[in-house]
């Protein structure tokens, strides 16, 4: 660790400038600030990693700190990480490595383009290889490798939600025919109890619209994007190769996904491994159907709705309008925005492996990011917090309870609201 060296004041006996005597204790000169006691080797080690180069570009303007969601509930941010590494912190062995949610808000404002979305996974990969990983994250890795999903659920039960959908759910391995839309359901939509509600709603909406679609069922595995961001690049590549091989067995025109993380994986990273598809988030896919949906949505919901922008749909991939267009089309719904929205939307805390790190991060923050976001939603006076990411229903429903807002705010996936208005339930 570098030692702090204070500059030594030097009081001159007599100082005369332009004939004016300015001598005195109040006019002290200082020696040059000592900078050679820093530890540049730790910074250089990170910069030498593929993806870690930009950490050296930081010039400590601190614009990132004001927009970092973790700093709002803790003490964090790229500039602070840079300073710690500069003065002796080994990031691969430090708790700061696991607090970043890769939300991309810092990169949005950084004049030097210090890219934590590349830096953090690069350093986390070093930690993974060393075996210095938080236990709950390691458990998620092991579950994913063994079962194809981080929840450790039986792969054969991946499509069990379909039994109660109320409409036929075509499974590609059974129908054995080309389809227009291959719907990638995702892990949390397949297994989490509230995620299953969104899955059934999606199936009913697809059926009502007459979409030609199918799912993979038990053949589907986790997309692996969150595992990649958490440092398990090898696990991501294994999952990607398996999914690409499965996709290759069937004929379809477009891949529609339930969540932003899947969208990010299939759009940006699967092509690097040979899997190129036309990919849309479900809100993007349904947007052209809005006129038909409005004819079908008969029941006014009569609710005030606020919407949470998912980081990986919004800042990472630039889609802000499709979810809002769907919400505005629902009869009886009034959309109100939170203060932090769109480009400056607040993070739910689930990205970058954060979905499996809540018990770890609570020792370094005053509250969960999802708790803070729910408080912001309550401030709008909304009845419903609308989401379109499979991670967020479970995270925000827990936050509603932990912040004492049960009965005051309801969390719904957008597809659930569309389905509710269509069914008249």
Secondary structure, DSSP 8 states (H G I E B T S, - for coil): --------EE--S--EETTEE--STTS-EE-----TTS-HHHHHHHHTSTT-GGGGG-----HHHHH-HHHHTSS--HHHHHHHHHTT--GGGSGGGGT-----HHHHH-TT---HHHHHHHHHHHHHHHT---HHHHHHHHHHHHHSSTT---GGGTTGGGGGSSS---BHHHH-S-EEEEEE--HHHHHSHHHHHHHHHHHHHHHHHT--EEB-GGG-----HHHHHTT-HHHHHHHHHHHHHHHTTS-EEEEEESSHHHHHIIIIIGGGGT----EEEHHHHHHTTHHHHHHH--S---EEEEE---TTTTTTT---HHHHHHHHHSTTEEE---SS-GGG----S-GGGGGG-HHHHTTTSSS-HHHHHHHHHHHTT-SEEEE-SHHHHHHHHHHHHHTT-TTT-EEEEHHHHHHHHHHT-
